[in-house]
């Protein structure tokens, strides 16, 4: 499926991660499993920002779905820039769009659905209105 490729400047949240030598395979390319760790770096800046708490008491965020398109290889040394934005805020879920870049070139595109759950039951639990309002600042314009 073909998706629109955004520029890093299009994202409301920009972060970066350093590429470690241990992230590479024998050919000098970053292992595909590491792409998910780079995406996590961007997501947690929204979901677990202590200055703007989103979680309700006794609740957590879990990944319900993660689609990842590999566009190019990532090579060491260097860094990866991470663009993160929210596509949709649901009753208990958040759909996040992210792209990874190396040297200003897109290398991966991801859509992730995060669900707010109650810890004891592991069932979805509605986001508070305050949380929904906070999340709106990271909505991405399509």
GUPAVO-190523 format. One line per field, with one value per residue (C-alpha): residue number from 1; residue in one letter; x negated, y negated, z negated. Coordinates in nm, 3 decimals. Each point is the difference from the previous one (the first is absolute). Layout:
BEGIN
nr: NUM:...
rest: a:...
xx: X:...
yy: Y:...
zz: Z:...
This chain:
BEGIN
nr: 1:2:3:4:5:6:7:8:9:10:11:12:13:14:15:16:17:18:19:20:21:22:23:24:25:26:27:28:29:30:31:32:33:34:35:36:37:38:39:40:41:42:43:44:45:46:47:48:49:50:51:52:53:54:55:56:57:58:59:60:61:62:63:64:65:66:67:68:69:70:71:72:73:74:75:76:77:78:79:80:81:82:83:84:85:86:87:88:89:90:91:92:93:94:95:96:97:98:99:100:101:102:103:104:105:106:107:108:109:110:111:112:113:114:115:116:117:118:119:120:121:122:123:124:125:126:127:128:129:130:131:132:133:134:135:136:137:138:139:140:141:142
rest: x:x:x:x:x:x:x:x:x:x:x:x:x:x:x:x:x:x:x:x:x:x:x:x:x:x:x:x:x:x:x:x:x:x:x:x:x:x:x:x:x:x:x:x:x:x:x:x:x:x:x:x:x:x:x:x:x:x:x:x:x:x:x:x:x:x:x:x:x:x:x:x:x:x:x:x:x:x:x:x:x:x:x:x:x:x:x:x:x:x:x:x:x:x:x:x:x:x:x:x:x:x:x:x:x:x:x:x:x:x:x:x:x:x:x:x:x:x:x:x:x:x:x:x:x:x:x:x:x:x:x:x:x:x:x:x:x:x:x:x:x:x
xx: 0.000:-0.138:0.007:-0.080:-0.356:-0.026:-0.300:-0.141:0.112:0.364:0.003:0.100:-0.259:-0.356:-0.257:-0.314:-0.192:-0.369:-0.081:-0.218:-0.250:0.179:0.315:-0.162:-0.016:-0.302:0.061:-0.013:0.373:0.218:0.194:0.373:0.097:-0.172:0.241:0.269:-0.228:-0.051:0.378:0.041:-0.230:0.248:0.315:-0.110:-0.067:0.376:0.137:-0.223:-0.088:0.000:0.092:0.328:0.129:0.246:0.059:0.295:-0.076:-0.081:-0.013:-0.265:-0.053:-0.045:-0.065:0.299:-0.133:-0.325:-0.046:-0.354:-0.112:-0.374:-0.091:-0.382:-0.285:-0.143:-0.377:-0.246:-0.139:0.245:0.337:0.364:0.253:0.349:0.315:0.306:0.358:0.347:0.243:0.305:0.103:0.266:0.193:-0.277:-0.251:-0.249:-0.111:-0.357:-0.184:-0.379:-0.280:-0.371:-0.262:-0.374:-0.182:0.340:0.112:0.305:-0.102:0.318:0.370:0.213:0.357:0.060:0.322:-0.050:0.276:0.052:0.076:0.090:-0.288:0.209:0.237:-0.226:0.315:0.015:0.081:0.117:-0.253:0.088:0.122:-0.314:-0.218:0.190:-0.047:-0.373:-0.040:0.156:-0.321:-0.171:0.263:-0.161:0.155:0.055
yy: 0.000:-0.340:-0.273:-0.368:-0.070:-0.302:-0.223:-0.018:-0.365:0.116:0.173:-0.178:0.198:0.055:0.206:0.194:0.308:0.081:0.308:0.239:0.236:0.285:-0.088:0.126:0.336:0.152:-0.210:-0.326:-0.068:-0.069:0.315:-0.025:0.070:-0.322:-0.210:0.072:-0.133:-0.322:-0.036:0.058:-0.297:-0.230:0.155:-0.017:-0.374:-0.040:0.289:-0.021:-0.370:-0.068:-0.366:0.090:0.330:0.183:0.323:0.045:0.151:0.374:-0.007:0.064:-0.041:0.311:0.047:0.161:-0.028:-0.106:-0.018:-0.077:-0.065:0.020:-0.254:-0.004:0.149:-0.185:0.007:-0.064:-0.246:-0.284:-0.075:0.051:-0.280:0.100:-0.185:0.077:-0.118:0.115:0.095:0.072:-0.020:0.256:0.075:0.219:0.012:-0.215:0.055:-0.126:-0.069:0.004:-0.022:0.062:-0.197:0.027:-0.292:-0.160:0.305:0.205:0.352:0.133:-0.081:0.138:-0.015:0.119:0.036:-0.050:0.098:-0.142:0.298:0.056:0.190:0.241:0.112:-0.059:-0.137:-0.327:-0.301:-0.341:-0.279:-0.298:-0.316:-0.174:0.266:-0.035:-0.377:0.036:0.251:-0.244:-0.206:0.288:0.052:0.011:-0.182:0.232
zz: 0.000:0.095:-0.264:0.005:-0.109:-0.224:-0.059:-0.351:-0.016:0.044:-0.339:-0.321:-0.200:0.112:-0.189:0.079:-0.101:0.038:0.205:-0.199:0.157:-0.179:0.199:0.320:0.173:0.172:0.310:-0.199:0.028:-0.302:-0.088:0.086:-0.362:-0.109:0.207:-0.262:-0.274:0.194:0.035:-0.373:-0.068:0.174:-0.148:-0.363:0.029:0.038:-0.204:-0.308:-0.022:-0.376:0.044:0.174:-0.139:0.223:-0.189:-0.232:-0.341:0.014:0.381:0.266:0.372:0.216:0.370:0.171:0.355:0.164:0.378:0.114:0.358:0.061:0.269:-0.009:-0.197:-0.300:-0.033:-0.281:-0.109:-0.040:-0.144:0.088:-0.010:-0.111:0.102:-0.213:0.033:-0.094:0.275:-0.218:-0.364:-0.086:-0.317:-0.143:0.286:0.186:0.362:0.042:0.326:-0.006:0.250:-0.041:0.193:0.046:0.161:0.079:0.202:-0.104:-0.106:-0.167:-0.049:-0.281:-0.127:-0.355:-0.197:-0.372:-0.244:-0.348:-0.227:-0.362:-0.164:-0.207:0.275:0.306:0.169:0.192:-0.216:0.128:0.027:-0.217:0.170:-0.132:0.166:0.329:-0.007:-0.072:0.285:0.250:0.001:0.185:0.270:0.343:0.294:0.293
